[in-house]
Amino acid sequence: MTAPILVDPETVGGDLQNESHALADRVAVGAIATVEDLAAAVAAREQLGAMRARVVEYFHPIKSMAYTLHKALCAKESAILKPIDTSDRLIAAAMSAYKADQDRARRDRERAEQDRRQRELDAAALAEAATLESYGDHALAAAVVEDAITAPPVVVVERDPVKDTGAKFRTVWRWRVHDASVVPREFLTLDDTKIGAYVRAMKSSGAIAGIDIYATDEPVR
């Protein structure tokens, strides 16, 4: 099912678009070198400002209608999706918890089996070395012990029955703060909103360590 398009953004305001583009091209100015250039720039900005006001006025009721419709549709969509998403999150959380428990238990069993097999191998090597020692073959006995010491560790990998269920998982790395005072500087972000509010309020009397506070003169209509 596809929802109808009430307004085609590709065609709405087509005449205004042509007019605004033509005006922008017509009043375009380069670098300002004289008072006459500055006066021409002021006049150009007045024309551009008037054109901008027309465009905003034209689109305002359309955008207002679209915004109201968008909010209503989002609210309806959220109401329909809420029980679905809630149930899905609960199931996903239970699946993750079960997999974590199973992985932990499997790793414990694997380690226990690895230790058991390693002990058997070590005991067999020591027994063989002891037998060789009893025959007076000290060099060969030492070699057997050395081989046992340098042999790679036993690796045991159990089959994972979770994979047979069709459940799919992906590893997602997350983070949380446990001590904000030791977080490295490169991972910190300046609060642009807070700094901007402070600068606008304090103006030239403001001071923030490590930050320059300055003013620029910007043209207004």
Secondary structure, 3 states (H helix, E strand, C coil): CCCCCCCCCCCCCHHHHHHHHHHHHHHCCCCCCCHHHHHHHHHHHHHHHHHHHHHHHHHHHHHHHHHHHHHHHHHHHHHHHHHHHHHHHHHHHHHHHHHHHHHHHHHHHHHHHHHHHHHHHHHHHHHHHHHHHHCCCHHHHHHHHHHHHHCCCCCCCCCCHHHHHCCCCCCCCCCCCCCHHHCCHHHCCCCHHHHHHHHHHHHHHCCECCECCCCCCCCCC
